[in-house]
Amino acid sequence: MKTKLKLGLALFILGFLGVLTLLTATLPLPLNNLPEQLAQLPPFIIKLLILINPTILLLIAVTVGTVLYDKVNLTVPTISSLLRIKHPQTSFIQQLKYGVSLGLLAGIFIMLIAFIFKQVIPEEFKILENKIEFTLLARFGYGGIVEELLLRFGFMTLVVWITSKLTRRLNDITYWIGIILPAILFAVAHFPIVFASVSHPSFLLLTYILIDNFIGGLIFGWLYWKKGLEAACIAHIFTHVAMVSIGLFL
């Protein structure tokens, strides 16, 4: 119990640092939908208030993941090793190798899809780019760490555990159900910020958001299953590295 508490606390602190990186991002603030008293607050204070939601979700996800991850043979090998909880089955070097290579591949593929859609709906892309600006710090901290704790460590672990209880099996199908559902959620979770940026987003724009983010979710989920949570975080970070690097030349 003490070892799990140690792991959960370490992951929550790491995740909360990732949540704080949102303060560096420029996000569309739907001031028209806020109560009058809140709308009058400075934008920085509103940003601080926005951090409450992801922090609560982070706490829930880390709690769920910490309780269930080892019950379905999922791992957090490197952090567990650093905390002297257990000896890692997968080395950090192996996690780094798979995370970097698959992350870069995902980033290239995502940018290819973005380039195709951008030719069809260029105006909507311009609106999105003008309204939303994630700094590298926010991409790495929130995207690479927080989203993986929420969707992989929390939600994927829960889905795998529930599926294993319902089917009384823990096989490849069980894990793929756990991978696919969070990947869909990861994609759909981007819709609110799109609607906050583009007043009437087209079906093509929503399709692009769905496809692009679903691809990443599949890769990150597979890495969590096969190589551990840290590999998924590394891949998510290097997906952004590839996307930002390619974006400089487009």
Secondary structure, 3 states (H helix, E strand, C coil): CHHHHHHHHHHHHHHHHHHHHHHHCECCCCHHHCCHHHHCCCHHHHHHHHCHHHHHHHHHHHHHHHHHHHHHCCCCHHHHHHCCCCCCCCCHHHHHHHHHHHHHHHHHHHHHHHHHHHHHCHHHHHHHHHHCECCHHHHHHHHHHHHHHHHHHHHHHHHHHHHHHHHCCCCHHHHHHHHHHHHHHHHHCCHHHHHHHCCCCCHHHHHHHHHHHHHHHHHHHHHHHHHCHHHHHHHHHHHHHHHHHHHCCC
